Amino acid sequence: MDIAAMSVIMNQAQVKQQASVSLMDKALNHAESQSSDMIKMMEISMQSHLGSNIDIKR
C-alpha cells in the first residue's frame, strides 16, 4: 500500500473518531441537562409542610 492511500485511510479513521467523540459529548451534555431539569422539577414539586402533622383522631 502506498503512502498516500495510508494517509487517506488514517485521516478517515481520525475523522470517524472525532465524530464519535463529538456525538458522545453531545449525548453527555443532553443527559446532564435532563438530570438537572429532573432535579429542579422534583424540588419544585416537594411540599415541605406534608408529613409534619399526624392526625390521630378516630
Distance bins in CASP14 RR format, pairs under 12 A and 6 or more apart:
PFRMAT RR
TARGET T0000
AUTHOR 0000-0000-0000
RMODE 2
METHOD distances of the structure
MODEL  1
1 7 0 0 0 0 0 1 0 0 0 0 0
1 8 0 0 0 0 0 1 0 0 0 0 0
1 9 0 0 0 0 1 0 0 0 0 0 0
1 10 0 0 0 0 0 1 0 0 0 0 0
2 8 0 0 0 0 0 1 0 0 0 0 0
2 9 0 0 0 0 0 1 0 0 0 0 0
3 9 0 0 0 0 0 1 0 0 0 0 0
3 10 0 0 0 0 0 1 0 0 0 0 0
4 10 0 0 0 0 0 1 0 0 0 0 0
4 11 0 0 0 0 0 1 0 0 0 0 0
5 11 0 0 0 0 0 1 0 0 0 0 0
5 12 0 0 0 0 0 1 0 0 0 0 0
6 12 0 0 0 0 0 1 0 0 0 0 0
6 13 0 0 0 0 0 1 0 0 0 0 0
7 13 0 0 0 0 0 1 0 0 0 0 0
7 14 0 0 0 0 0 1 0 0 0 0 0
8 14 0 0 0 0 0 1 0 0 0 0 0
8 15 0 0 0 0 0 1 0 0 0 0 0
9 15 0 0 0 0 0 1 0 0 0 0 0
9 16 0 0 0 0 0 1 0 0 0 0 0
10 16 0 0 0 0 0 1 0 0 0 0 0
10 17 0 0 0 0 0 1 0 0 0 0 0
11 17 0 0 0 0 0 1 0 0 0 0 0
11 18 0 0 0 0 0 1 0 0 0 0 0
12 18 0 0 0 0 0 1 0 0 0 0 0
12 19 0 0 0 0 0 1 0 0 0 0 0
13 19 0 0 0 0 0 1 0 0 0 0 0
13 20 0 0 0 0 0 1 0 0 0 0 0
14 20 0 0 0 0 0 1 0 0 0 0 0
14 21 0 0 0 0 0 1 0 0 0 0 0
15 21 0 0 0 0 0 1 0 0 0 0 0
15 22 0 0 0 0 0 1 0 0 0 0 0
16 22 0 0 0 0 0 1 0 0 0 0 0
16 23 0 0 0 0 0 1 0 0 0 0 0
17 23 0 0 0 0 0 1 0 0 0 0 0
17 24 0 0 0 0 0 1 0 0 0 0 0
18 24 0 0 0 0 0 1 0 0 0 0 0
18 25 0 0 0 0 0 1 0 0 0 0 0
19 25 0 0 0 0 0 1 0 0 0 0 0
19 26 0 0 0 0 0 1 0 0 0 0 0
20 26 0 0 0 0 0 1 0 0 0 0 0
20 27 0 0 0 0 0 1 0 0 0 0 0
21 27 0 0 0 0 0 1 0 0 0 0 0
21 28 0 0 0 0 0 1 0 0 0 0 0
22 28 0 0 0 0 0 1 0 0 0 0 0
22 29 0 0 0 0 0 1 0 0 0 0 0
23 29 0 0 0 0 0 1 0 0 0 0 0
23 30 0 0 0 0 0 1 0 0 0 0 0
24 30 0 0 0 0 0 1 0 0 0 0 0
24 31 0 0 0 0 0 1 0 0 0 0 0
25 31 0 0 0 0 0 1 0 0 0 0 0
25 32 0 0 0 0 0 1 0 0 0 0 0
26 32 0 0 0 0 0 1 0 0 0 0 0
26 33 0 0 0 0 0 1 0 0 0 0 0
27 33 0 0 0 0 0 1 0 0 0 0 0
27 34 0 0 0 0 0 1 0 0 0 0 0
28 34 0 0 0 0 0 1 0 0 0 0 0
28 35 0 0 0 0 0 1 0 0 0 0 0
29 35 0 0 0 0 0 1 0 0 0 0 0
29 36 0 0 0 0 0 1 0 0 0 0 0
30 36 0 0 0 0 0 1 0 0 0 0 0
30 37 0 0 0 0 0 1 0 0 0 0 0
31 37 0 0 0 0 0 1 0 0 0 0 0
31 38 0 0 0 0 0 1 0 0 0 0 0
32 38 0 0 0 0 0 1 0 0 0 0 0
32 39 0 0 0 0 0 1 0 0 0 0 0
33 39 0 0 0 0 0 1 0 0 0 0 0
33 40 0 0 0 0 0 1 0 0 0 0 0
34 40 0 0 0 0 0 1 0 0 0 0 0
34 41 0 0 0 0 0 1 0 0 0 0 0
35 41 0 0 0 0 0 1 0 0 0 0 0
35 42 0 0 0 0 0 1 0 0 0 0 0
36 42 0 0 0 0 0 1 0 0 0 0 0
36 43 0 0 0 0 0 1 0 0 0 0 0
37 43 0 0 0 0 0 1 0 0 0 0 0
37 44 0 0 0 0 0 1 0 0 0 0 0
38 44 0 0 0 0 0 1 0 0 0 0 0
38 45 0 0 0 0 0 1 0 0 0 0 0
39 45 0 0 0 0 0 1 0 0 0 0 0
39 46 0 0 0 0 0 1 0 0 0 0 0
40 46 0 0 0 0 0 1 0 0 0 0 0
END
